[in-house]
C-alpha cells in the first residue's frame, strides 16, 4: 500500500507536478528518439547555424544538423549515465554503509577513515582528474562517476544503521542465531530502503551534473555521439553567432537536475512523515 500512498503523495504535491511532467516528457522523447525520421548526425552545410524555426525548432548546429534531435539523443546519454552512475555509487555506498554501521568497532573505524580520506578531495575534481587518464566512452564515464560519488551515501546509510542495530528485533535476530548477512538483508536493508530511494533520486541529479562537466571539458562521449555537456562544449566556438546552442542544453541540464532534486526532496519528506506516524503509534 505504501507505493500507492507515495504515488498519491507525489501527485497531490503541487510543487513537483511540473518537474514530474517535464521529466516524463524528456524520458518519453529520449526513449522514442529512434522513431523520428530525422538523423541527428545528418550534415547539411547549406543550413549551418540556422536559428530556431518551424522547420528546426531548436535550430541547427555548425554542421547544419538538427539541434532538436541532437538534444534528444543527448538526453539518452545524459539520463543513462546519470541513472547507471547513480546505481553504481548506490551499490558501493549502501554496501559499505551497511557494513560499517552494523559491525561497528574496528571495521567501522577503518571504513570511515577510508571514506574521510577519499572525501578530502572534492568529488568533481577527482572525477575530472581520473577522467583524463581513462579511455573515453559511456561505460568509462559511468564507472568514474559511480566509483567516486558514493561517500555521502555511505555516511547516510551508516548513520541510519547505527540506530537500527539497537532495535529489539535486530537484537532478537542475533539472539536466535541468524547470520549477520541474513539480518542485514532481511531486517535492516528494508528499513533503510526509503532513505536509499530518496538518496538515489537526488543522486541522479548529481551524476548528470558530473557527466555534463566531464563532457564540457572534452572528457565525455566521443563525437559524433552527443550528450548535453558535449553540446555545450561544442557551442563555445559558435556562441556569439548562435547562443541557443549553449542555452538550450544548459536549460535542459538545469531543469532536469532541478526536477530530480525536487522530487527527491518530496520523497524524503514523505518517508519522514511516515516514520513520524509509525513512532506515534
Secondary structure, DSSP 8 states (H G I E B T S, - for coil): -HHHHHHHHHHT-GGGHHHHHHHHHHHHHHHTGGGSSS-TT---GGGTT--S-SSSTT-B-TT--BHHHHHHHHHHHHHHHHHHHHHHHHHHHHHHHHHHHHH-HHHHHHHHHHHHHHHTS-HHHHHHHHHTTS--SHHHHHHHHHHTS-HHHHHHHHHHHHHHTTSHHHHHHHHTT--HHHHIIIIIHHHHHHHHHHHHHHHHHHHHHHHHHHHHTT-SS-TTS--HHHHHHHTGGGTTT-THHHHHHHHHHHHHHHHHHHHHHHHHHHHHHHHHHHHH-
